[in-house]
Amino acid sequence: MNFDDGDAAAAASHPPTPTEPRESLVRTAFVTEESIYGVLLVSGMIVVTGSHGSNSWQVFWTVIVTVLVFWAAHVYAGTVARHGLAVERVMGLRDAFGESMRRSLGLLLSALIPSAILLLGVLEVVPDLLTIWLALWAGVVVLAVLGFVAYRRRGAPLHLQLLGAVGTAAFGLVMILLKAIIH
């Protein structure tokens, strides 16, 4: 794809074919604004909960419950917003719900890596404080990958792909800075 807005709109509306399931999953579930928001939500919850002297177990459950509540609210809001609206047809409730579920998957997926790291603290494989910092740094790495892939799939030159990765990761670095200031 070329690096212009017309191609982005075409990619967003292009229904996946059976030959591109991996690309479809990446495009519709992982590299989305919901994923970026999800990583930042998880990082924010780790900063806030971890700054109150909570252990990995408490941080883990706070993150999981918060992500599930935000995900459910996102699915509900998306369903309500999409129901009855479509470009060429009226969207029924089932289709609106399905589309909202698909679009919101990134919000859930974004919690997997940091939560898995937090579980290392829960299982006492890694000390609690180190676990919290590792989960935050994992968020930075995930954000960098999201930024890089987003620019790459639009056909941006390598220097813009790298700039996109750095720019997206910067949001995670802000969370780490907050953690350092608060702690």
mmCIF file of the C-alpha atoms, coordinates in Angstrom:
data_MODEL
# 
_entry.id   MODEL 
# 
loop_
_atom_site.group_PDB 
_atom_site.id 
_atom_site.type_symbol 
_atom_site.label_atom_id 
_atom_site.label_alt_id 
_atom_site.label_comp_id 
_atom_site.label_asym_id 
_atom_site.label_entity_id 
_atom_site.label_seq_id 
_atom_site.pdbx_PDB_ins_code 
_atom_site.Cartn_x 
_atom_site.Cartn_y 
_atom_site.Cartn_z 
_atom_site.occupancy 
_atom_site.B_iso_or_equiv 
_atom_site.pdbx_formal_charge 
_atom_site.auth_seq_id 
_atom_site.auth_comp_id 
_atom_site.auth_asym_id 
_atom_site.auth_atom_id 
_atom_site.pdbx_PDB_model_num 
ATOM 1   C CA . MET A 1 1   ? 0.000   0.000   0.000  1.00 0.00 ? 1   MET A CA 1 
ATOM 2   C CA . ASN A 1 2   ? 1.045   3.572   -0.560 1.00 0.00 ? 2   ASN A CA 1 
ATOM 3   C CA . PHE A 1 3   ? 1.381   5.985   2.311  1.00 0.00 ? 3   PHE A CA 1 
ATOM 4   C CA . ASP A 1 4   ? -1.704  8.151   1.869  1.00 0.00 ? 4   ASP A CA 1 
ATOM 5   C CA . ASP A 1 5   ? -5.100  8.587   3.525  1.00 0.00 ? 5   ASP A CA 1 
ATOM 6   C CA . GLY A 1 6   ? -7.062  7.124   0.618  1.00 0.00 ? 6   GLY A CA 1 
ATOM 7   C CA . ASP A 1 7   ? -5.370  3.771   1.053  1.00 0.00 ? 7   ASP A CA 1 
ATOM 8   C CA . ALA A 1 8   ? -6.010  3.829   4.792  1.00 0.00 ? 8   ALA A CA 1 
ATOM 9   C CA . ALA A 1 9   ? -9.734  4.255   4.176  1.00 0.00 ? 9   ALA A CA 1 
ATOM 10  C CA . ALA A 1 10  ? -9.691  1.459   1.616  1.00 0.00 ? 10  ALA A CA 1 
ATOM 11  C CA . ALA A 1 11  ? -7.823  -0.841  4.008  1.00 0.00 ? 11  ALA A CA 1 
ATOM 12  C CA . ALA A 1 12  ? -10.274 -0.117  6.803  1.00 0.00 ? 12  ALA A CA 1 
ATOM 13  C CA . SER A 1 13  ? -13.283 -0.937  4.614  1.00 0.00 ? 13  SER A CA 1 
ATOM 14  C CA . HIS A 1 14  ? -11.678 -3.879  2.809  1.00 0.00 ? 14  HIS A CA 1 
ATOM 15  C CA . PRO A 1 15  ? -13.281 -7.119  4.062  1.00 0.00 ? 15  PRO A CA 1 
ATOM 16  C CA . PRO A 1 16  ? -10.673 -9.802  4.811  1.00 0.00 ? 16  PRO A CA 1 
ATOM 17  C CA . THR A 1 17  ? -10.419 -12.748 2.457  1.00 0.00 ? 17  THR A CA 1 
ATOM 18  C CA . PRO A 1 18  ? -9.815  -16.305 3.668  1.00 0.00 ? 18  PRO A CA 1 
ATOM 19  C CA . THR A 1 19  ? -6.216  -16.062 2.382  1.00 0.00 ? 19  THR A CA 1 
ATOM 20  C CA . GLU A 1 20  ? -5.300  -13.224 4.727  1.00 0.00 ? 20  GLU A CA 1 
ATOM 21  C CA . PRO A 1 21  ? -6.484  -14.293 8.212  1.00 0.00 ? 21  PRO A CA 1 
ATOM 22  C CA . ARG A 1 22  ? -3.287  -13.245 10.015 1.00 0.00 ? 22  ARG A CA 1 
ATOM 23  C CA . GLU A 1 23  ? -3.227  -9.821  8.368  1.00 0.00 ? 23  GLU A CA 1 
ATOM 24  C CA . SER A 1 24  ? -6.938  -9.472  9.122  1.00 0.00 ? 24  SER A CA 1 
ATOM 25  C CA . LEU A 1 25  ? -6.411  -10.256 12.801 1.00 0.00 ? 25  LEU A CA 1 
ATOM 26  C CA . VAL A 1 26  ? -3.526  -7.789  13.020 1.00 0.00 ? 26  VAL A CA 1 
ATOM 27  C CA . ARG A 1 27  ? -5.505  -5.082  11.204 1.00 0.00 ? 27  ARG A CA 1 
ATOM 28  C CA . THR A 1 28  ? -8.822  -5.496  12.990 1.00 0.00 ? 28  THR A CA 1 
ATOM 29  C CA . ALA A 1 29  ? -7.845  -6.596  16.479 1.00 0.00 ? 29  ALA A CA 1 
ATOM 30  C CA . PHE A 1 30  ? -4.280  -5.769  17.380 1.00 0.00 ? 30  PHE A CA 1 
ATOM 31  C CA . VAL A 1 31  ? -3.116  -2.672  15.522 1.00 0.00 ? 31  VAL A CA 1 
ATOM 32  C CA . THR A 1 32  ? -6.067  -0.445  16.390 1.00 0.00 ? 32  THR A CA 1 
ATOM 33  C CA . GLU A 1 33  ? -6.719  2.661   18.399 1.00 0.00 ? 33  GLU A CA 1 
ATOM 34  C CA . GLU A 1 34  ? -8.413  0.396   20.963 1.00 0.00 ? 34  GLU A CA 1 
ATOM 35  C CA . SER A 1 35  ? -5.133  -1.474  21.433 1.00 0.00 ? 35  SER A CA 1 
ATOM 36  C CA . ILE A 1 36  ? -3.193  1.712   22.009 1.00 0.00 ? 36  ILE A CA 1 
ATOM 37  C CA . TYR A 1 37  ? -5.803  2.991   24.449 1.00 0.00 ? 37  TYR A CA 1 
ATOM 38  C CA . GLY A 1 38  ? -5.794  -0.417  26.137 1.00 0.00 ? 38  GLY A CA 1 
ATOM 39  C CA . VAL A 1 39  ? -2.027  -0.435  26.640 1.00 0.00 ? 39  VAL A CA 1 
ATOM 40  C CA . LEU A 1 40  ? -2.210  3.069   28.087 1.00 0.00 ? 40  LEU A CA 1 
ATOM 41  C CA . LEU A 1 41  ? -5.151  2.091   30.317 1.00 0.00 ? 41  LEU A CA 1 
ATOM 42  C CA . VAL A 1 42  ? -3.231  -0.932  31.611 1.00 0.00 ? 42  VAL A CA 1 
ATOM 43  C CA . SER A 1 43  ? -0.091  1.146   32.134 1.00 0.00 ? 43  SER A CA 1 
ATOM 44  C CA . GLY A 1 44  ? -2.080  3.801   33.964 1.00 0.00 ? 44  GLY A CA 1 
ATOM 45  C CA . MET A 1 45  ? -3.657  1.201   36.231 1.00 0.00 ? 45  MET A CA 1 
ATOM 46  C CA . ILE A 1 46  ? -0.226  -0.273  36.958 1.00 0.00 ? 46  ILE A CA 1 
ATOM 47  C CA . VAL A 1 47  ? 1.129   3.195   37.795 1.00 0.00 ? 47  VAL A CA 1 
ATOM 48  C CA . VAL A 1 48  ? -1.765  4.095   40.087 1.00 0.00 ? 48  VAL A CA 1 
ATOM 49  C CA . THR A 1 49  ? -2.180  0.725   41.791 1.00 0.00 ? 49  THR A CA 1 
ATOM 50  C CA . GLY A 1 50  ? 1.549   0.013   42.005 1.00 0.00 ? 50  GLY A CA 1 
ATOM 51  C CA . SER A 1 51  ? 2.184   3.407   43.581 1.00 0.00 ? 51  SER A CA 1 
ATOM 52  C CA . HIS A 1 52  ? 0.030   2.586   46.586 1.00 0.00 ? 52  HIS A CA 1 
ATOM 53  C CA . GLY A 1 53  ? 2.321   -0.183  47.778 1.00 0.00 ? 53  GLY A CA 1 
ATOM 54  C CA . SER A 1 54  ? 0.167   -2.884  46.194 1.00 0.00 ? 54  SER A CA 1 
ATOM 55  C CA . ASN A 1 55  ? 1.677   -6.244  45.416 1.00 0.00 ? 55  ASN A CA 1 
ATOM 56  C CA . SER A 1 56  ? 1.589   -7.946  42.010 1.00 0.00 ? 56  SER A CA 1 
ATOM 57  C CA . TRP A 1 57  ? -1.592  -9.826  42.893 1.00 0.00 ? 57  TRP A CA 1 
ATOM 58  C CA . GLN A 1 58  ? -3.489  -6.624  43.712 1.00 0.00 ? 58  GLN A CA 1 
ATOM 59  C CA . VAL A 1 59  ? -2.149  -4.842  40.638 1.00 0.00 ? 59  VAL A CA 1 
ATOM 60  C CA . PHE A 1 60  ? -3.000  -7.852  38.438 1.00 0.00 ? 60  PHE A CA 1 
ATOM 61  C CA . TRP A 1 61  ? -6.632  -7.989  39.589 1.00 0.00 ? 61  TRP A CA 1 
ATOM 62  C CA . THR A 1 62  ? -7.058  -4.233  39.379 1.00 0.00 ? 62  THR A CA 1 
ATOM 63  C CA . VAL A 1 63  ? -5.803  -4.307  35.790 1.00 0.00 ? 63  VAL A CA 1 
ATOM 64  C CA . ILE A 1 64  ? -7.966  -7.300  34.804 1.00 0.00 ? 64  ILE A CA 1 
ATOM 65  C CA . VAL A 1 65  ? -11.182 -5.959  36.337 1.00 0.00 ? 65  VAL A CA 1 
ATOM 66  C CA . THR A 1 66  ? -10.623 -2.449  34.955 1.00 0.00 ? 66  THR A CA 1 
ATOM 67  C CA . VAL A 1 67  ? -9.870  -3.722  31.440 1.00 0.00 ? 67  VAL A CA 1 
ATOM 68  C CA . LEU A 1 68  ? -12.944 -5.977  31.493 1.00 0.00 ? 68  LEU A CA 1 
ATOM 69  C CA . VAL A 1 69  ? -15.190 -3.089  32.612 1.00 0.00 ? 69  VAL A CA 1 
ATOM 70  C CA . PHE A 1 70  ? -13.769 -0.729  29.966 1.00 0.00 ? 70  PHE A CA 1 
ATOM 71  C CA . TRP A 1 71  ? -14.021 -3.463  27.311 1.00 0.00 ? 71  TRP A CA 1 
ATOM 72  C CA . ALA A 1 72  ? -17.665 -4.216  28.185 1.00 0.00 ? 72  ALA A CA 1 
ATOM 73  C CA . ALA A 1 73  ? -18.469 -0.487  28.142 1.00 0.00 ? 73  ALA A CA 1 
ATOM 74  C CA . HIS A 1 74  ? -16.701 -0.136  24.783 1.00 0.00 ? 74  HIS A CA 1 
ATOM 75  C CA . VAL A 1 75  ? -18.640 -3.058  23.287 1.00 0.00 ? 75  VAL A CA 1 
ATOM 76  C CA . TYR A 1 76  ? -21.914 -1.682  24.634 1.00 0.00 ? 76  TYR A CA 1 
ATOM 77  C CA . ALA A 1 77  ? -21.218 1.857   23.411 1.00 0.00 ? 77  ALA A CA 1 
ATOM 78  C CA . GLY A 1 78  ? -20.129 0.572   20.006 1.00 0.00 ? 78  GLY A CA 1 
ATOM 79  C CA . THR A 1 79  ? -23.230 -1.577  19.693 1.00 0.00 ? 79  THR A CA 1 
ATOM 80  C CA . VAL A 1 80  ? -25.524 1.317   20.571 1.00 0.00 ? 80  VAL A CA 1 
ATOM 81  C CA . ALA A 1 81  ? -23.677 3.685   18.226 1.00 0.00 ? 81  ALA A CA 1 
ATOM 82  C CA . ARG A 1 82  ? -23.630 1.265   15.270 1.00 0.00 ? 82  ARG A CA 1 
ATOM 83  C CA . HIS A 1 83  ? -27.143 -0.179  15.642 1.00 0.00 ? 83  HIS A CA 1 
ATOM 84  C CA . GLY A 1 84  ? -29.244 1.069   12.770 1.00 0.00 ? 84  GLY A CA 1 
ATOM 85  C CA . LEU A 1 85  ? -26.335 2.826   11.065 1.00 0.00 ? 85  LEU A CA 1 
ATOM 86  C CA . ALA A 1 86  ? -24.392 1.574   8.096  1.00 0.00 ? 86  ALA A CA 1 
ATOM 87  C CA . VAL A 1 87  ? -23.158 3.037   4.840  1.00 0.00 ? 87  VAL A CA 1 
ATOM 88  C CA . GLU A 1 88  ? -25.351 1.051   2.475  1.00 0.00 ? 88  GLU A CA 1 
ATOM 89  C CA . ARG A 1 89  ? -27.793 -0.747  4.749  1.00 0.00 ? 89  ARG A CA 1 
ATOM 90  C CA . VAL A 1 90  ? -29.402 -0.682  8.167  1.00 0.00 ? 90  VAL A CA 1 
ATOM 91  C CA . MET A 1 91  ? -27.237 -2.521  10.690 1.00 0.00 ? 91  MET A CA 1 
ATOM 92  C CA . GLY A 1 92  ? -29.148 -4.867  12.945 1.00 0.00 ? 92  GLY A CA 1 
ATOM 93  C CA . LEU A 1 93  ? -28.395 -5.335  16.609 1.00 0.00 ? 93  LEU A CA 1 
ATOM 94  C CA . ARG A 1 94  ? -26.553 -8.644  16.074 1.00 0.00 ? 94  ARG A CA 1 
ATOM 95  C CA . ASP A 1 95  ? -24.306 -7.132  13.379 1.00 0.00 ? 95  ASP A CA 1 
ATOM 96  C CA . ALA A 1 96  ? -23.691 -4.025  15.487 1.00 0.00 ? 96  ALA A CA 1 
ATOM 97  C CA . PHE A 1 97  ? -22.738 -6.208  18.460 1.00 0.00 ? 97  PHE A CA 1 
ATOM 98  C CA . GLY A 1 98  ? -20.464 -8.394  16.327 1.00 0.00 ? 98  GLY A CA 1 
ATOM 99  C CA . GLU A 1 99  ? -18.709 -5.386  14.820 1.00 0.00 ? 99  GLU A CA 1 
ATOM 100 C CA . SER A 1 100 ? -18.272 -3.842  18.263 1.00 0.00 ? 100 SER A CA 1 
ATOM 101 C CA . MET A 1 101 ? -16.861 -7.109  19.636 1.00 0.00 ? 101 MET A CA 1 
ATOM 102 C CA . ARG A 1 102 ? -14.390 -7.307  16.752 1.00 0.00 ? 102 ARG A CA 1 
ATOM 103 C CA . ARG A 1 103 ? -13.342 -3.663  17.068 1.00 0.00 ? 103 ARG A CA 1 
ATOM 104 C CA . SER A 1 104 ? -12.939 -3.930  20.841 1.00 0.00 ? 104 SER A CA 1 
ATOM 105 C CA . LEU A 1 105 ? -10.788 -7.061  20.821 1.00 0.00 ? 105 LEU A CA 1 
ATOM 106 C CA . GLY A 1 106 ? -7.615  -4.962  20.848 1.00 0.00 ? 106 GLY A CA 1 
ATOM 107 C CA . LEU A 1 107 ? -8.617  -3.519  24.208 1.00 0.00 ? 107 LEU A CA 1 
ATOM 108 C CA . LEU A 1 108 ? -8.596  -7.040  25.679 1.00 0.00 ? 108 LEU A CA 1 
ATOM 109 C CA . LEU A 1 109 ? -5.489  -8.198  23.840 1.00 0.00 ? 109 LEU A CA 1 
ATOM 110 C CA . SER A 1 110 ? -3.561  -5.189  25.050 1.00 0.00 ? 110 SER A CA 1 
ATOM 111 C CA . ALA A 1 111 ? -3.734  -6.462  28.619 1.00 0.00 ? 111 ALA A CA 1 
ATOM 112 C CA . LEU A 1 112 ? -2.249  -9.893  27.888 1.00 0.00 ? 112 LEU A CA 1 
ATOM 113 C CA . ILE A 1 113 ? 1.495   -9.156  27.959 1.00 0.00 ? 113 ILE A CA 1 
ATOM 114 C CA . PRO A 1 114 ? 1.525   -6.844  31.004 1.00 0.00 ? 114 PRO A CA 1 
ATOM 115 C CA . SER A 1 115 ? -0.844  -9.199  32.848 1.00 0.00 ? 115 SER A CA 1 
ATOM 116 C CA . ALA A 1 116 ? 1.369   -12.193 32.084 1.00 0.00 ? 116 ALA A CA 1 
ATOM 117 C CA . ILE A 1 117 ? 4.335   -10.271 33.488 1.00 0.00 ? 117 ILE A CA 1 
ATOM 118 C CA . LEU A 1 118 ? 2.333   -9.350  36.588 1.00 0.00 ? 118 LEU A CA 1 
ATOM 119 C CA . LEU A 1 119 ? 1.583   -13.048 37.043 1.00 0.00 ? 119 LEU A CA 1 
ATOM 120 C CA . LEU A 1 120 ? 5.334   -13.646 37.324 1.00 0.00 ? 120 LEU A CA 1 
ATOM 121 C CA . GLY A 1 121 ? 5.185   -11.490 40.442 1.00 0.00 ? 121 GLY A CA 1 
ATOM 122 C CA . VAL A 1 122 ? 2.090   -13.269 41.696 1.00 0.00 ? 122 VAL A CA 1 
ATOM 123 C CA . LEU A 1 123 ? 3.925   -16.604 41.324 1.00 0.00 ? 123 LEU A CA 1 
ATOM 124 C CA . GLU A 1 124 ? 6.957   -15.038 43.075 1.00 0.00 ? 124 GLU A CA 1 
ATOM 125 C CA . VAL A 1 125 ? 9.204   -15.734 40.083 1.00 0.00 ? 125 VAL A CA 1 
ATOM 126 C CA . VAL A 1 126 ? 10.094  -12.022 40.013 1.00 0.00 ? 126 VAL A CA 1 
ATOM 127 C CA . PRO A 1 127 ? 9.914   -9.577  42.961 1.00 0.00 ? 127 PRO A CA 1 
ATOM 128 C CA . ASP A 1 128 ? 6.784   -7.387  43.023 1.00 0.00 ? 128 ASP A CA 1 
ATOM 129 C CA . LEU A 1 129 ? 8.477   -4.043  42.383 1.00 0.00 ? 129 LEU A CA 1 
ATOM 130 C CA . LEU A 1 130 ? 10.513  -5.427  39.489 1.00 0.00 ? 130 LEU A CA 1 
ATOM 131 C CA . THR A 1 131 ? 7.387   -7.045  38.058 1.00 0.00 ? 131 THR A CA 1 
ATOM 132 C CA . ILE A 1 132 ? 5.564   -3.711  38.024 1.00 0.00 ? 132 ILE A CA 1 
ATOM 133 C CA . TRP A 1 133 ? 8.458   -1.983  36.254 1.00 0.00 ? 133 TRP A CA 1 
ATOM 134 C CA . LEU A 1 134 ? 8.795   -4.847  33.754 1.00 0.00 ? 134 LEU A CA 1 
ATOM 135 C CA . ALA A 1 135 ? 5.074   -4.649  32.955 1.00 0.00 ? 135 ALA A CA 1 
ATOM 136 C CA . LEU A 1 136 ? 5.387   -0.900  32.342 1.00 0.00 ? 136 LEU A CA 1 
ATOM 137 C CA . TRP A 1 137 ? 8.404   -1.351  30.062 1.00 0.00 ? 137 TRP A CA 1 
ATOM 138 C CA . ALA A 1 138 ? 6.554   -4.131  28.228 1.00 0.00 ? 138 ALA A CA 1 
ATOM 139 C CA . GLY A 1 139 ? 3.819   -1.569  27.558 1.00 0.00 ? 139 GLY A CA 1 
ATOM 140 C CA . VAL A 1 140 ? 6.405   0.730   25.973 1.00 0.00 ? 140 VAL A CA 1 
ATOM 141 C CA . VAL A 1 141 ? 7.620   -2.113  23.753 1.00 0.00 ? 141 VAL A CA 1 
ATOM 142 C CA . VAL A 1 142 ? 4.056   -3.059  22.757 1.00 0.00 ? 142 VAL A CA 1 
ATOM 143 C CA . LEU A 1 143 ? 3.300   0.572   21.915 1.00 0.00 ? 143 LEU A CA 1 
ATOM 144 C CA . ALA A 1 144 ? 6.462   0.776   19.805 1.00 0.00 ? 144 ALA A CA 1 
ATOM 145 C CA . VAL A 1 145 ? 5.448   -2.364  17.904 1.00 0.00 ? 145 VAL A CA 1 
ATOM 146 C CA . LEU A 1 146 ? 1.927   -1.009  17.368 1.00 0.00 ? 146 LEU A CA 1 
ATOM 147 C CA . GLY A 1 147 ? 3.299   2.255   15.997 1.00 0.00 ? 147 GLY A CA 1 
ATOM 148 C CA . PHE A 1 148 ? 5.819   0.510   13.772 1.00 0.00 ? 148 PHE A CA 1 
ATOM 149 C CA . VAL A 1 149 ? 3.275   -1.958  12.337 1.00 0.00 ? 149 VAL A CA 1 
ATOM 150 C CA . ALA A 1 150 ? 0.686   0.776   11.777 1.00 0.00 ? 150 ALA A CA 1 
ATOM 151 C CA . TYR A 1 151 ? 3.124   2.799   9.673  1.00 0.00 ? 151 TYR A CA 1 
ATOM 152 C CA . ARG A 1 152 ? 4.532   -0.284  7.961  1.00 0.00 ? 152 ARG A CA 1 
ATOM 153 C CA . ARG A 1 153 ? 1.148   -1.555  6.801  1.00 0.00 ? 153 ARG A CA 1 
ATOM 154 C CA . ARG A 1 154 ? 0.462   1.842   5.243  1.00 0.00 ? 154 ARG A CA 1 
ATOM 155 C CA . GLY A 1 155 ? 3.643   1.581   3.200  1.00 0.00 ? 155 GLY A CA 1 
ATOM 156 C CA . ALA A 1 156 ? 5.595   4.306   4.989  1.00 0.00 ? 156 ALA A CA 1 
ATOM 157 C CA . PRO A 1 157 ? 9.352   4.436   4.436  1.00 0.00 ? 157 PRO A CA 1 
ATOM 158 C CA . LEU A 1 158 ? 11.483  2.819   7.144  1.00 0.00 ? 158 LEU A CA 1 
ATOM 159 C CA . HIS A 1 159 ? 12.442  6.117   8.774  1.00 0.00 ? 159 HIS A CA 1 
ATOM 160 C CA . LEU A 1 160 ? 8.741   6.971   9.227  1.00 0.00 ? 160 LEU A CA 1 
ATOM 161 C CA . GLN A 1 161 ? 8.029   3.471   10.539 1.00 0.00 ? 161 GLN A CA 1 
ATOM 162 C CA . LEU A 1 162 ? 10.731  3.990   13.158 1.00 0.00 ? 162 LEU A CA 1 
ATOM 163 C CA . LEU A 1 163 ? 9.473   7.489   13.923 1.00 0.00 ? 163 LEU A CA 1 
ATOM 164 C CA . GLY A 1 164 ? 5.954   6.066   14.333 1.00 0.00 ? 164 GLY A CA 1 
ATOM 165 C CA . ALA A 1 165 ? 7.315   3.453   16.741 1.00 0.00 ? 165 ALA A CA 1 
ATOM 166 C CA . VAL A 1 166 ? 9.139   6.083   18.806 1.00 0.00 ? 166 VAL A CA 1 
ATOM 167 C CA . GLY A 1 167 ? 6.152   8.429   18.807 1.00 0.00 ? 167 GLY A CA 1 
ATOM 168 C CA . THR A 1 168 ? 3.740   5.724   19.937 1.00 0.00 ? 168 THR A CA 1 
ATOM 169 C CA . ALA A 1 169 ? 6.181   4.379   22.539 1.00 0.00 ? 169 ALA A CA 1 
ATOM 170 C CA . ALA A 1 170 ? 6.559   7.897   23.938 1.00 0.00 ? 170 ALA A CA 1 
ATOM 171 C CA . PHE A 1 171 ? 3.107   7.610   25.491 1.00 0.00 ? 171 PHE A CA 1 
ATOM 172 C CA . GLY A 1 172 ? 4.318   4.586   27.456 1.00 0.00 ? 172 GLY A CA 1 
ATOM 173 C CA . LEU A 1 173 ? 7.442   6.476   28.472 1.00 0.00 ? 173 LEU A CA 1 
ATOM 174 C CA . VAL A 1 174 ? 5.188   9.185   29.913 1.00 0.00 ? 174 VAL A CA 1 
ATOM 175 C CA . MET A 1 175 ? 3.569   6.488   32.072 1.00 0.00 ? 175 MET A CA 1 
ATOM 176 C CA . ILE A 1 176 ? 6.996   5.375   33.270 1.00 0.00 ? 176 ILE A CA 1 
ATOM 177 C CA . LEU A 1 177 ? 7.862   8.973   34.074 1.00 0.00 ? 177 LEU A CA 1 
ATOM 178 C CA . LEU A 1 178 ? 4.620   9.258   36.070 1.00 0.00 ? 178 LEU A CA 1 
ATOM 179 C CA . LYS A 1 179 ? 5.508   6.080   37.945 1.00 0.00 ? 179 LYS A CA 1 
ATOM 180 C CA . ALA A 1 180 ? 8.961   7.461   38.759 1.00 0.00 ? 180 ALA A CA 1 
ATOM 181 C CA . ILE A 1 181 ? 7.489   10.772  39.967 1.00 0.00 ? 181 ILE A CA 1 
ATOM 182 C CA . ILE A 1 182 ? 4.675   9.189   41.985 1.00 0.00 ? 182 ILE A CA 1 
ATOM 183 C CA . HIS A 1 183 ? 6.813   6.452   43.503 1.00 0.00 ? 183 HIS A CA 1 
# 
